[in-house]
Amino acid sequence: GTRVPIQNLFDYLEGGDSLDDFLEGFPPITREHAIAVLELAKSSLAKELATV
């Protein structure tokens, strides 16, 4: 499969693009995979904030 750096997803979102825009730019990535990455980042951030 094609490897896409996770940073690309965050760059799209930070730039104001939608998840759909990202998925159009990277057709090998499924919506489910992108959402899984976002959920993992959300969970990781929540754990990090809980220790502050």
ABEGO torsion letter per residue (X at the ends): XBBBBAAAAAAAAAAGBBAAAAAAABAABBAAAAAAAAAAAAAAAAAAAAAX
